[in-house]
Amino acid sequence: MLLVSCVLVLCAGLADARPNIVYFLADDLGWNDVGFHGSNQIPTPNIDALAYSGIVLQNFYVAPVCTPSRSALMTGKYPIHTGEFFMTLSWTDDLILYLRFDTHLGIWAGKIDMYDHTNMETGFWGFDFRRGYEVADDLFGQYVTDIYTKEAVKLITRHNKSEPLFLMVSHSAMHSGNPSEFIRAPDAVIDKFKYINDTQRRKYAGVLTKLDESIGKVVESLQKQGLLNNTIIIFSTDNGGPAAGFNDNAASNYPLKGVKNTAWEGGIRGAALLWSPLLKMPSRVATQKLHIVDWLPTLYRAAGGDTSVFENIDGIDTWEALSEDLPSRRTDLVHNIDDQLGYGSITVGEWKVHKGTTYKGNWDKWYGPSGRVGKYDIELVYNSYSGNAIRKIGRMPSKNITLDIREAATIKCDDSIPITACKPLVAPCLYNVDTDPCERNNLANEKPDILQMMLSELEKVNQTALPPNSKEPDPLANPKYWGRVFTNFGDYEHLNEK
């Protein structure tokens, strides 16, 4: 889904020299799927160029699944404070207008086939691609990542430079699609990865290559239109990667533990970067903690706004801390608390607690591939669309600095730390994620006082949670009642409903 415009709250009463803001949001990208975290397997030169010339967000956290992360991004509130615990769909005709976006092109549900733009969801099947509120069936058969790229470039080219631009490119990649073929990319792109033996991972590489290319072309467009010098760019995933066949996908969170929809670091620590000429100390690895809820006040501040206008949000303005490499006020993180599924996890300082888990613990392991075999081609980074665009405005660091940043952003599990048993369905587990980000050594028995402090804090946070607003699927949402198109069925009167 692609949304664009200057959001009203970001526009009201700000200074004349307001920056442009572009947010690239990948769907289900793994921690280890980007080159700047140490993988050599799938080149991501355009994303890497942004990371090295901006800042790598080494401790950026998201919700375990997609809709809660997107809700947190838009509201500045943890999902437990909006009721958005699960993947829900509740579109109405007023929603896009309510969010103050000028245009919209993309999907309404949670995933899509990358070519035919249909979605099979909870037994429903139908077409799901919109231009505004109109069904965009004229785009049938076009690869969806290319559609988003062309639309973003078109909007940038047509943009009135006297006004700030807010552009959100919310990609369908890397989410798996329909059962007929879960992972789809152009054959010619997939064929470049014959050295990857796993068929699904090879297809995943094709999807990721198209995603990386898309980001590069949008950055190039910003440079050609003279907008890049006054632009803030964020790239992030919405949750950890679905690895090893989870959700019929092939991401990698190596060396972190867990997958999407778990509270392990592999499910909630997101691959992310921040890029802008406005950063006072770029080209480094930022170790400040950051949650996706923080972007609302952080970007508002960066755009010249007074964050005191926000009331009762969980987000913290981290712009100064990130820009100048200062200590951040963000020290604690709520990863998720779900009483229905029976698990919760928070981080306070360096300590993280797990109480319960998902999927009966069946996805509480470490998943590759490591991607450390082979060579990292730094020349691809400098010759990429992003690399060339950034170089033209004098912002690309030297190759030595680039490689130093990559080394610093590559997590290495300390093999000297023993893997201490953790069975969170039996007893809570405790980790020092500053020294043990791979969550190998459960310290619950060694640090009982800290464990009790963490459990007390978890209970305090739980007292602030709203009931989940998720509902059972409504049979009237079935596209078969609406011309085989997913639609905002609740806005219509139903005649002959059955």
N, C-alpha and C positions, 0 to 999 in steps of 0.2 A: 504494500500500500504506500502511495506517495502523496504527501500532503504539503501544501506550500502556502505561504503568505507571511506577513508580519503579524504575529499573534497580538491581539489587542492589549493584553496586560504588559507585553514587552514594548509597546509603542507609546503608551500614554505618558506624556510629560517628560520625555527623555531629551537629552541634549541632541544637537543637530548632527554631530559626528557619530551617530549610532552605528555599531558594527553590524555586518551581515552575520547571520548564524545559520550554519548548515549542520544538520544532525543525520549521520548515516547510522541506521540501526539494522544490524544483521540479525537474522532469526536462527537461533540454535547453533551459533558458531562456537567451536571449542577453544579452550585456552591455548592449546598447542597447534591450532590450525593456522596461525599467523607466523610468518618468518621471524618477526622481531622477538618472539618468545623462544627461539632456538631451534625450530623445526626447519630442516632442509628439504622435506619431502614435497611440499606443494608451495611453489613460489607465490608470494603475495607482495610484489615489489611496490605497487602503488600505495597500499596500506602501510607498508614498512617505511616508505619515504616520508609519509606524514608523521609516523611515530618518531623517527630519528630527528626530524627537524622541528617537531613539537615536543610533547612530553608523553612518555609511556606511563599509563596509569596502572601501576603495579598492584595496587590494593583497591581496585574498583569492584564494587559488589552490586549484584542485581538480585531479583527474586528468582526462585527456582524454576518458574515457568513464565510463559510469555505475557499473557494478559495482565497479571499482577505487576510485572515490570513496567508495562506501558502505562498502566494506571498510576504507578508511582512517579514516572517521568512527568506526566501531565499535571498531577495534583500536588507533588511534593510531599505526599503522605505514604507511609508504609501501607501495604495492602491490608494489614490487620486493622487499619484505621479508616478504610473505605469499604471493607467487606469484600474486596476483590481478591479472594483467596485462590480462585480457580480460573480456568479458561472459560469465560462466558461470552455470550454475544447478545447484546441488547440494543441494536441500532434503532434509531428513529429518524424521521426526516429532519429533526432539529439538531441532531448531534453534531454534525460537521459545522453547521452554522454556530452552534453553541461554543465550539472550540475556536471559532473565529478564523478558520482557514478559508482562503479565497478559492482555492481549487483543490480537487481531489481526483486521483486516478489510482485505481487498485482494487483490492479485495475487501470484503466485509467480514468474512469468516476467518478461521485461524490458519489455513494453509491452502495450497492450490497446486494443480498440475501445471508445470511450467510452460506447457505448450497449448493445451486445450482449455485451460483456465476453468476447469471444473473442480469440484471438491466433493469427496465422499466423506461424510461426517456422521457418526452415530447412526448408520443405516440410511442416511439421507444422501442423495446425489443430485447435483445441479450445477449450473453455470454461475460463476461468481467473479465478475469483473465490471467495474463501474467507472464512468467518467462523470464526476459529480454524482447525481442521482440516476443518471441514465445508464442503461446496460451497454457496455462497450463491446458488443459482439463483432464489431469491425476489426478488432485486434486478435481475433481467434487465430491460433496457429503461430503467432509470433512469440518468441522466447521472452518470458516475462521480465527478466533482468534487462534485456535490451529495450523493452518498452519503457521501463523506469528511467533508464539512462537517457533515452531520446527526449522524454518528457522533461526531465530535470534540465538538460541542456537547453531545450526550447524555452523554458521559463527563465533561465538565467540570461539567455540572449535577449529576450523581450523585456527584461526587468528595467524599470525606471531607476537609474543609478542615483537619483536624488533622494530615494527612499530606501530604508534598510530592508533587507530581504531575510525572511525566515523560511528556510527550506528543510523539510523533513523527508528524507528518502528512507522509507521503512521497507526494507527488502523482504521478498519472500524467501530468498536464499538465506540460510542453508536448510530450511525445513523440508522434511520429506513430504512427498505428495500422495498420490492415490495408489491403491494396491496393485494396479496393473503394471506400474513401474515407479517405485518409490522415489528414485533419484534420477533426474533427467538433466542432461546438458547436451549441447551439440556434439555429434560424434567426432568431428574433426578436433575438437578441444579435448575430449576424453582420450583420444588416440595418442595425445602427447604424453600420456602417463602410463605407457605400457610397462614401465619398470615397477609400477605398483601392482602387486600380485592379487590383492583382494579386489574383487570386481566392484563391490559397492564403494570401497574407498577410492577406487579409480574414478568412478562416476562423481563421487563427492569432490574430488580434485577438479573435475570439469566445472562443476557448479561454482566452486570457490574461485576458480580462475576468471569466470565471467563476472562474479561479484567484484573482484579486485579490479578488473578492467573497467567496470562501471564507475567505481569510485575515482579512478584515475581520469576518466573522461570528464567527469563533473568538475574535478579540481582544475583540469586544463581549461574548461569553459570559463570558470571563475577568473582564471588568469587572463584569458583572451579578452574578457569583457572589462578588465581593469578593476575587478572586485576583490581579488584575492588578498591584496595588501590590507584590507579592512574587514577581514572575515575571521570568524571563530568557527572551527570545524571540530566536531566530536564524532568519533567512530566508536561504536561498542556493540557487543552482543546483548541480547535481551535475557539470556540465561546461559548456564553451562551447556556444553555440547552433549547431544545424545550419541554416546559412543557404543561400539561393540554390538550394534544391532538394536540398541534401545530406540524405540519409535521407528524401527526399520531404517536407521540412519547409520552414519559411519564417521562421526566426529572423533576428535582426540582431545582429551583434557590432560594428557601426560605432563608432568608426573603427579598431578593432583588426583585426589581420591574422589570417586563418585561421578554421577552423570546428571543431566537435566532432571529436575523434579526431585532432587535430593538436596539436603542442606550441607553436604560435604563441600569442600572448597571447589571441587570440579563441577559442582552444580550451581554455585553462586558467585564465584570469583570470575569476573568477566574480562575477556580480552578487550582492551579499550585504550584510546589515546585522546589527547587534546592538542589541537594545533591552532596557532594564531601568531601573527606578528606582534600582537598586543601582549604576549607573554614576555615578562621581563627576564626570565631565566629558562630559555628553551633548551632543547637537545640534552635531555637527561631523563633518568628514571625517577618518577615521582613516587615516593613511598607513603605519602599521606593517605590515610583511609578516606574513602569516598563511596557514597551509595548513590544509586540512580535517583533517589529522592532529592539529592542535593543539587541537581542540575537546575531546577526551577529558580531557587534564589541565587544560585551562582551565576547563571546566565543573565538574570535580571540585573544583578550588580554589575556584571561585565558590560551590559548595555547602558549603564549609567543610571539605573533605577535605585530607589530607596527600598530596601528589603523589609522595612518596617510595615509596609503595606500588607505583608503576608501574616496571617494570624492562624495559629493552631496547625502549623505544618511541621513535619518531621525533618524536612530538608534544612541544611545548614549552608550558608554562603561560604564557599571555599575558594573563591576566585583569588583573593590575595595570597592565600597559602599556596595555591598551585602555581600562580604566576611568579611569585618571588621565592618559592621554596622555603616557606615558613611553617612552623608547627600549625596543625589544623585543629579546629575545635571538634572535629569529628573523631571521637575516640571509641564510641560504642556503635554496634550494628545489630539491628533486628533482622535476622535472616528469614525466619518464618515461625509462626506459631499456629498450629492447626489441630484443634482439639478433636475434630472429626476423624482425621487420619491418625491422631495420637502422637504427634511429634512437635518439637520446638527446638530452636537453636538461636543463640545470640552470641555476640562477641563483646567483651568489655575489656578495653585495653588490649593486652596480648592474649587474653584467655577466651577460649571458645568452648561452649558446652553443647552437647547433643543429648536431648531427652527424647527417646523414641526415634523412629526412622520410617521411611516409606518402603513399599514393596517387600515388606517382611525382611528387609535387609539384604535382598538378593542383588542389589546394585551398589552395595557398600564396599567396593573394591577399587583397584587402580586399573585404568584402561589406557592402552596405547592406541596407535603406534607412537613410538618416541620420535621418529623422524630425524634422528641424529646421524643416520647414515648418509654419506654423500657430502657434497660441498655446497656452501652457501654462496650464491653468485651475486656479489655486491654490485656488479655492473648493471644487472637488471633493475636494481633500485634506482640508480642514477639515470638510466635511460628510459624509465617508465614515464607514463603521462604525468603522474604526480611529481616525479623527480625532476623532470624538465621544467614543469610549471613553477615549482618552488625554486629551482636554480635561477630561473629568469628574474625572480624578484630578490635574488641574493640571500636565500634563506637555507640552502642545503649545507649541512656541516661537512667536514672532511670525512674521508673514508675511515680514517683511524678513529675518529670520534664515534662514527656510526657503529663500528664493530665493538667499541667499548660499551656503547649503550646496549647493544644486543647481548653482550656477555652479562651485563648487569641485570638485564630483564629476563634472563634464562634461569628458571628455578631448578635447582639441583637437590634432589632428596639426599639427605645425609644418611648413607647406608650404615653408619655407625650407630644410628638411633634404632634400637630394636622395635620391631612391630609388636606392640603390646595389645593383647586382645581387647576388642571393644564390641560389646553386644548391647547396643542402646535400647533394645526392646526388653532387656533384662535389668540393666542398670545404666544410669547416665554416664557419659564419657566426657573427659576434659582434655583439652589440648592447648599448648602454647603455640599459636599459629605464627608468631613472629619467628620463632626458632625452628618450628616444625610445621611448615605450611602443607606438607604432604600428609599430615595427620597420621603419623605412624605410631607415636608413643602416647597411649592413653594414660594420663596422670591422675585419674580419679582416685586411685588408692593412695597415691603418694601425697596428694594435695587435698585432703578432705575438707579443710577450712575454705579453700578457694572454691571447691566444688559446691559447698553449701551456699557460699556467697553468690555464686553464679545461678544456682537454682532459685534462690530468693529473688534475684533480679529478674529471672525469667518469669517468675510468678507475678511480680509487680507489673511487668510489661503486659502479661496476659490479661491482667485486670482492665487494661485500657482497650482491649480488642473488641471490635464490633462483630456481631454474628455474620457469618458468611452470607452473601446475597445470591449465591448460586442456586439454580433451580434445575429440576429435571427437564430434559428436552421436551419441548412442546410439539406434539405431533402436527400441529397446524403450521409449524415452521418448515415442514417438508416441502422442498422445491416443487414436488409434483403437483402441488396445489397452485403454484405460481409460475406456470410456464417453464418449469425446470430451472428456475432462477432463484438463488437465495435472495430473500427480500426482507424488508422491515414489515413483516406480516402483522405485527401488533398495531400498526397505524391504520389498518383497514377493518371495516366490518366484514364478517365472514357470513356468507350465504352458502347454504349446503356444505357445512363445514366437514362433514364426514363423507 
